[in-house]
Amino acid sequence: MPGLIGPDRFREVAQGALELTGVDGVEVLFMHDWGGLTRFAKSEIHQSIFREDTGIRVRVVSHGRVGVAAANVATPEGALKAAKSAKELAEVVGPDPMWPGLAPVAEAPQVDGRYDETTAGSSPESRADAVAALIGRCEPGFTAAGAYETQAIEIGVANTEGQFCWAPSTQASLTTVINGGDGGSGFAETFGARVGDVDPEAIGGRASDKAVRSQEPRALDAGVYPVILEPAATVTLVGFLAFVGFAGRSYVEGRSCFSGKAGETVVGANIDLWDDGGDPSTLGAPFDFEGVPKRRVSLVEGGVFRDAVYDLRTAKQAGTASTGHGLPSPNPEGPFPLNVFMGTGDATVDEMVAATDRGVLVTRFHYSNVVNPMESSITGMTRDGTFLIEGGEIVGPVRNFRFTQSIVEALSNVSMIGREAELASEFFFSASRVPALKIEAFNFSGVSDH
Amino acid sequence: MLDVAKMAVEAARRAGADFADARAGIDETESLTVRNQEMEGIDRDTSTGVGVRVLVGGRWGFAATSRLDDAEVTRTAELAVQIAKAAQRLPGDPVRLSPVEPAVDSWRSQMAEDPFTVPLEEKVALLMEATRRMQTVPGVTFAEGGLDFFRRSTWFASSDGAAIGQVVTQSGGGIEAVAVGDGDMQRRSYPNSFRGHIKAAGYEHIRTLGLIEEAERIGREAVDLLAAPDCPSEVTTLIIDSGQMELQIHESIGHPIELDRVLGMEEAYAGSSWLSPGDRGKVRYGSDLVSITADATLPGGLGTFAYDDEGVPAHSTPIIVDGMFQNFLTSRETAHVVGQTSNATSRADGWSHLPLIRMTNISIEPRQGSLSEIIGDTDDGIFMMTNSSWSIDDKRINFQFGCEAAWRIEHGRLTTMYKNPNYTGITPEFWGSCDAVAGREEWVVWGTPNCGKGQPGQVGRVGHGASPGRFRGVQVGVR
């Protein structure tokens, strides 16, 4: 297995670009990643891969003009070549009036536990054995599909202002859908920094239980229902709200559902949301892709909108400081939060079910997308475990619903919040820690056939 | 680079592979984005590496690396063999590959003017002028324009003796105007949303787009949308333009006909399909007017090539004929399930990924009449243009699409403009309600450069020939 290239070698590689002459500034973003993924379907391993790649992305500033060039090399010569290409691009464009300058020197916090040697060195044999253990939990007549991925990545940023930061991290995720019998399926996943925290038998058991209970779903009319969202469903609402609500650029430009609403109550008083890339219980580097240390940002506190997140450029637009949420340049979309946390409550999912006279329990959503960003409305489908609740009990599976729902309205109707939060991801690079929710009114706008 | 691919194949065979193929590749991109006559982003990217795929005891292994020295390529090939052997720790049916004649060939996609050699100043000037023209319209808040150029060079070798070099060049561009006001935001794009119109072509394609000429109209429509009423909620006749027809085909036909989805190989992530392997020739997918072809030989398509990433020569395959479903998209691994050989749809997102079944150019066959004639033949309904949003379930049955703009059709004429239009439907019911498809004069080969599939996630570049179409009894204005 490959190993870390390390900060010393990264410094040597970056130096090749930082020594480019005749420019105002240079920034080098370095990423080296490797890992394997074992994919299974019908309870067989059908795709199993390993890949390693190294990338540098060089941003050059020349008289306020900015160009970017990237290549997957890790040599000083390759970095210099990319820097020259970026300079060539910068010279044909006009000055950026909002150019904020490169990140100043600032020490990023050290976060323990983000890099695990065992995870970085995971073998295909160990992943295959874990998959076998998961599949072993399938009931007769059922099969499992899914993926077990182990990854390592080291990220570094260096610039001519003297900023230098480097951090390694690892990630292990195991996801499965078990189906069979007379139709219906069950989903479970785990997601974290260490393979040691992955319990394949537990994941297989949870998905198998849901699959068995999902057999022969009945059609329920579309309409507005109380819903209980498990964490894998909650993360869809939180992930899209991060995109349409808390993104600094759309916020300062009046295109966010929260533009102009700082200090206003926007959702229920029981909702707290914050972003904290430095929290040990989330994933990723403690600095952003511009080399700015990540700061804890209060997004919503007691239902009141506080602020969005910013990179260097949008911070200048907003007249504030970067919160450490820059993405790889160039990035016309601007920053958005990648490590969102939702405050927990005091309920279990069982207690939410017991407190529901008639409603729907949702395991997860599928293929969601924005309908109207200014209204924070999105649409998507339920999937892999959707159940009717009557009289405080789950009475059986139902066919999957399409929902069309404003996230802000949904979070204004939360009556119970789970006491445990789970790490889940709606988009690549993001890792949010969210609890289960009971929402009193949720709009199912259509029904599918399964 | 062909030598690198051959070296990987030979190393894999020495390590015990029963079969091996390898792709050495170079991907090059150049992208420019201008907003309100200021450069938002200009960048170039190059990615080089090799991926080797092996079969050992009927199980796949795949490994890829960006380092191309002999020792690293050999180590990567040996790792692929180790991965395949690890897969044997679970029981399962061995992979059966359909036969293919090993080709020794080279091919380049059609291109008149290399987009990577066109001066940057010319590209920047085009976007500056297009955004300036949009900004002349009062009420336009943001005027944006972008150009994207992509070149993939692939050298393929297999243990069967194939040795193929291919170079594909693609160019695209588009503009969009955004109007913001009173807590609302509206957007109009041209020629299509999400970075415009991209084709397998050179810079000559950019010169035909009319980005400057259409800029003011797009700006006016964005501003007009701000003042327009919301699309009403009703069941009505729906006409969609060819740009929206592109995505309608992509999501509700292109994906469910992928045989790997049908067989459950994508079950846990993107999902499966409402179709079954035995449905060929038996299932009515749409009305008699709906005929769909998968054609990897179509000039200009993003799914156009000479050989797929398994070395299978490009095909044109009838998918739906006069409404009846006929064929799946297949690979060498899956084709035997339906008693066929591969129809050449196995493609990877570059050297670092395993090939998967991907759409080629999945197109609706044009019928007759112009868009204006179809509208003129419609007494009451809604006309929608330009996709803004999409969502569909895991079996590709229940879908919902949003568009940028819509107009009421009254007695054959477009009248009231509506904002925030969307519609929903059930795949076979929707296509079954199609009673008009416009003719060749309205047929456009669109590109979808962002099709997601697989784990790790892969981005596919696929094409769709599409004409406007009319559908009866559709739920629009979903709330």
Interface residues (C-beta under 8 A of the other chain):
Chain A: G36 L37 T38 R39 F40 A41 K42 S43 E44 I45 H46 Q47 S48 I49 F50 R51 E52 D53 T54 G55 R65 V66 G67 V68 A69 A70 A71 N72 V73 S85 A86 E88 L89 A90 V92 V93 G94 D96 P97 S123 P124 E125 R127 A128 D129 V131 A132 I135 T143 A145 G146 A147 E149 T175 T176 V177 N179 E253 G254 R255 S329 P330 N331 P332 H366 Y367 S368 N369 V370 V371 N372 P373 M374 T379 G380 M381 R383 N400 R402 T404 F428 N443 S445 G446 V447 S448 D449 H450
Chain B: S31 T33 R35 E38 M39 E40 G41 I42 D43 R44 D45 T46 S47 T48 G49 G51 R59 W60 G61 F62 A63 A64 T65 S66 R67 L79 A80 Q82 I83 A84 A86 A87 R89 L90 P91 G92 D93 L120 E121 V124 T141 F142 E144 V178 V180 G183 D184 M185 L263 G264 M265 E266 E267 A268 Y269 G271 W274 S352 H353 L354 S389 W390 S391 I392 D393 D394 K395 I397 N398 Q400 G402 N420 N422 T424 I426 Q455 P456 G457 V478 R479
